[in-house]
Structure formats: structure tokens, C-alpha cells
Amino acid sequence: MEAALIMISCLIAFVIKPYQSGLVDHARSPSGTDCVVTQEWNGWTGEFYTVELYTRMPGGRWSPHYVDHEATHWSGCEMKFDAGGTRLTMTGGDKVERIFDLTVQGQEKKPPFLPPGMK
């Protein structure tokens, strides 16, 4: 019984990493579009983190792009831009490759977490 509790505690501590909302990564495309990836803790619902990409074209407003709402903790991600800076390929904590068209803007929504240089 104690071994099972220790294994469950390790799973929670090292995989789920509860209560660690924040900035995952950020970058600027060759075209000047700011990109910010954040994660927010959802609680103990089984859908632990919501991960979103936020983009802002030069002189524009922030716009969210859905990534995942059932994620485990992301300790980072990799962002690669095409030569023109209008297409982003992103791989995160779940190792799934996602592609975003940075010219598509949705509703206005500012990221909940920003790096100091993008405030």
C-alpha cells in the first residue's frame, strides 16, 4: 500500500506538476509577429492544464489560438517559423506537432502571462 502511494505521489509531482500556471515559451517570427505559449492549471478535473498560443502582429492586438485543454505540464516547447514568418510549427510537452497560420487573427485576448520584453 505504501509503495502505491509513493508511486502516485511521484506521478503527481513529476508528471502532472500541479499549480504551475505560467509562461511556457515565447518567440518573435521573422515578420515581427510576437508568439507566446502559456499554460493554466485547471484543477483536479483530469484536464490538468489548458495550453494556448497567443500571437500579435506588429502594431496589432493579441489573439489566442487553441492548443490543448487536457494537457499535462509543459516544461517548454519548440517553435519554428517558415522563411516569411507567417507560419509557425510548434511541438510541445505532448510531442504533437501543430501548425499555425500567423496571419489569422481571432478575437482579442491578452495572454495571462507575458515575458518582460513583450508587456
Secondary structure by P-SEA (a helix, b strand, c coil): caaaaaaaaaaaaccccccccccccccccccbbbbbbbbbbcccccccbbbbbbbbcccbbbbbbbcccccccccbbbbbbcccccbbbbbccccbbbbbccccccccccccccccccc
